[in-house]
Amino acid sequence: MGRATVIIGILYGLAAVAFMAVAAVFQGFFLVLFWPAASFLLLSAGYLYFGPVIYGKSFEGRQNILLRLLHLPSYVFNRITWEIGRANKPDDLWNEIVPNVFLGRCLTGRAQLPANISLVVDMTAEYLEADDILTDVDYKCIPTLDGSALVSSNFAQVLDYVVDKRAVTYVHCAVGHGRAAMFVACLLIKTGVCRNVKEAEDLIKAQRPRVHLRPAHKKIIEFHCGM
């Protein structure tokens, strides 16, 4: 577990305590704050121990309806911060890293996909994929917590599948800077395009400059690439 993951988990925990304190002190309308408090408390537990399972997102991209409702406040918070960040620092929807491998952000529908995409790899745990992407292309999900390298158990299976498939592939997380870049780096090394993590990161950043691989991401890459 990386340092950033622990920090995010602690911050979510502190936010949950703050919401509960306000709700307990002021009561009345403020009791509604127990809702985001419960969501943030569960997210804290996910970052510090349980991993992406706390979102209840399946490998097929579906989410447990009860957990979806529980996490609605945190989803709204994530969406607002995501939109603010995108507005302040505009970024391409996606970039082609090497022929037939595209890296980008979460999209609103299939129309935003690059042409001829037949395989989509979704690295998010907190967002749901657009319905037309789920139904119209080959879709694989590796639920992974934002800002961390806490990946689901199917990471190696999906990586091997993409390597063998050799399809025109779109890999995304929320903004296409961390989790998805980690997967693309593995793909570049596994297919022999790059020899090590540094080469892979440099190649990815040449096409998508705001990519940032944390130390925890690099450990995952080294592990799955036998380095």
N, C-alpha and C positions, 0 to 999 in steps of 0.2 A: 504494500500500500504506500503510495507516494505522499510526500509532504502536502502537496496541494489538495489531495483527496481528504486528508485529515482536517486541514483548515476549513474546507468547504463543509465537512460534516459538523465541525464545531460551530461554525457560523449559523448553519441551519438550526442547530440545537439552541443556540442563544436566541435566535429569532422566535423559535417556538415558545421558549420561556417568557420572552417579552410579551408576546401576544396573550399568553395565559395570564400573566400578571395584570395586564390592562383589563382583560375580561373579568377577572376575579375582583378587582378593585372597583371598577365603574359599573359592572353588571348591566342590566337593561339591554339596550341595543348592542352594547359592546360584547355581549355573550356570543355574538356571531363570530368573534375572533378566535373562538375555540376551534373553528373549522380550519383556518390556515395554520393554527398552532398544531393541530393533529397531523396535517399534511407535512409541515416542516419537521415535526418530530420524527415521522417515519422516514423522511429523506435523510435526516441526520443519522438514523440507524442504518440506512442503506449505505451511506458513504463511509461510516465507521466500521461496519461489520457485514451486513447482509448482501450488499451489492445491488445490481440493477433489478433483481427480482421484486423489489419494493414497488416498482411501477406496474407490475403485472402485465407487461407487454410480451406477447408470445413471439416465437420465431417466425410466425406467419404474419406478424405485424398487427395483430388484434390485441385489445386491452380489456382486462376485466372491468365491467361496467361500474362496479362499486368502487374500485380503486381509481377509476377515471373521475368519478364524482368527488372522491376524497381529495384528489390532487388538482382539482380545478383551480383553486386559489394559486397554487404554485405554478400551474401552467400559464395562468394569466400573467403572473409576475415574470416568468421566463420569457413570455412572448413580448411583453413590454420592453424588457431590457434588450432583447434580441433586435427588436425594431429600432430602438434608440441607437444601439451600436451600429446597425446597418446604415442608418441615416447619417450618423456622424463620420463613419469610415466606409464609404461605398466600396463594394467588392463585386467582382463578377459572380453571376449565378453559378458558373462552373468554368473549369479550365481543362483542356485536354493535356494530360501529363505526358503520356506517350500515345502512339496510335492505338485507338480502341479502349483506352482507359481514361475516364473522366472523373474529376474530383470536384465536388461542389457542396452547396448547402441544401437544406430541406426545401423541396419545391411544393407548389400549390396544386400541381397537376401534371399530367403526362405532356401537355403542350409545352411545358418549360424544359423538358428533357432534350439533350442533344439528339440530333437525327440518328436513326438506326440503332438506338439503344435497345438491347434485348434482355439485359440483366441489370437489376438494381440491387445494390447492397446498402442497407439502411443500418447505420451505427447508433441511432438514437434510442433511448429508452423512454424519453419524456414526450416525444411527438408521435402522432399517428400519421401514417403515409396516406397520401391522397388515394381515394378509392379506385380511380382509373389506372393508377400505377400498380396497385395491388392486383387488379384483375387482368390487365393487358400485357404485362411483361413478366418475365421470370424474376421473382422477388425473394430476397433473402434478408433476414433481420438478425443482427447481432446486438441485442440490447446492451448499451454501455452508458454508464453515468457521465453526464457532462462534466468536463474539467478533470476527468480521471481516466485511468486505464483499467478500471474494474470491468472486464469484459465477461460476456456470458460463455457458458461451456461449449457452445457450438462454433467458437471462433476458428479453431483449426479445421473443422469440417467444412465450413463455408469457404475458407481460404483455399483448401485443396480443391473444392468444387469449382471455384472461379479459375484457378490455375489450369485445371483440366478442360474446362469449358471453352476457354479462349474466345469468349463472346465479347461484343461491344458492351462495355460495362460502365455503369455510373455508380460511384461510391459517394455517400454523403453522410454527414452528421448534421448538427444544427446550422453551422456556418462554413463547414469544410476546412477547418484549420487544425484540428487536433485528432479526434477519434478516427475520422475517415482517412486522414493523412497517414495515420498509423497503419491502417489496413492496406492502403495503397503502397506504402513503403515495403510492407511484407510481400505484396504481390510483385513489386519490382525486383526484389531480391530472389524470390522463389522462381521467377521466370528467367533469371539470369541477366536482366537488364542492368542491375547494380550489384556490386560485390559486398557492400556493407551499408550500415545505417546512414553514415555520413553521406555517401554517394547518393543514396535514395532521397535523403532529406534535401540535399542540394538540388537534385533534379526536380523534385516537387516544387521547391521554393522558386526555382527559375520560372515556373509557369504560374504559380499561385504564391506570391511573395509573403502573404500574411500567415502562412502555415507555421505552426510552432509545435514541435514535438518535445514534450516534457520528458525528464529522465525516466519516469514510469512508462511512458509510451515506448521509449527506446529499449527498455528491458523486455517488454512484451514482444517487440520486433525480434530482438536477439534470441529470445526463447523459442519463438515459433519458426525461426529461420535457422535454428541449430547453430548459433554463433556463440 
